[in-house]
Amino acid sequence: MAFAKLYRLKKLTTYYTILLERIKKKMINSGEFTDRVLRRHKIFWGDPAAEKIRNVRMSHEDPIEKWMDVPYWQRKLSNKANAREFALMQGCQVPDLYWRGSDVENIDFSALPPYYVIRPTTGHSAKMVYVMDHGTNLFDGKQYEPEEIVAALKAAVDMKEDQEFLIEEFLQNEEGEYKVLTDYKIFCFNGETATIWEIKRIDPKKGFATFYDENWNRIDEVHIFYPPKDAGPPPKCFPEMVSQAKSLSKAYGMFVRLDFYATNRGAVFGEFTPTPALGKGHTRFGKKLMIKYWDKYCKGQI
């Protein structure tokens, strides 16, 4: 009798634990901020011309009028090659470019330095990214022969005909070391900084994070993806990083998340993210913060 009662109690506890987790998940994946980001995603990418707009080849030498010649022109900047060019136009540093294209069978690996990074021009969550150190991808710890990399890249190109890849400089950290860099993800609203998300990465999906304001004061958690870590000192190039983020954000003209790296040659731009995590995974504090800045600095915008 006691055993049956204990079993029912355990089953009930499990049920309520699962129920609470579902409620919690629903709460962090819904709300006004999430709705706005999802609406933007639908407007940006529900357009039949969206892919063509994103993948039109742009140059830092193009006049701003050419960049802004379509509605929601910011979609062009979701192509990482175009993002590089736009950042250059705005006076930001970007990694040196060794190769760009879709004809991946023609990559001359013998001409590359022992340290380099491969990433696709479109995509997210560090998929198809190779952070190479003498043949080892630091993102997964595996050794790759050039033929293996080419086969994987070719499969991606075959699945998506307008897919290109960039081979870029492996940026050194501020101490001049070749390591997986700390990410600085800066949430900006038309030139104003809501928060800076510092992520100490272990691999593409694992790491520890802290949130700061633009003066490097620690604030409450904004997003729950990475477990929190203790606050630390700002990077040496922090003033430069914030200044460049504000300038790029002002040029972008609406809410965007900007990725930067702190290197031995200063702040280096990474990419634009217009719909980060589709607005999901933010804490109650984070959602309130995002809406506060959106309504104050980007009112009426998608």
Protein Blocks (a to p, Z undefined) as FASTA:
>chain_A
ZZmmmmmmmmmmmmmmmmmmmmmmmmmmgcjklmmmmmmmmmmmmpmklmmmmmpccdfk
bcfklmmmcghkllmmmpmklmmmmmmmnopacdddfbgcjklmlpcfklpcfbdcdddf
bdeehiaiacdeehiafknopacdfklmmmmmmmmmmmmmkbccddddddddfkopacdd
dddddddeehiafbdcddddfblmbccdddddfkopacddfbfkbccdddddddfklmmm
mmmmmmmmmmnopacdddddddfebcadfbdcfbgghlpaiafklmmmmmmmmmmmmgoi
ZZ
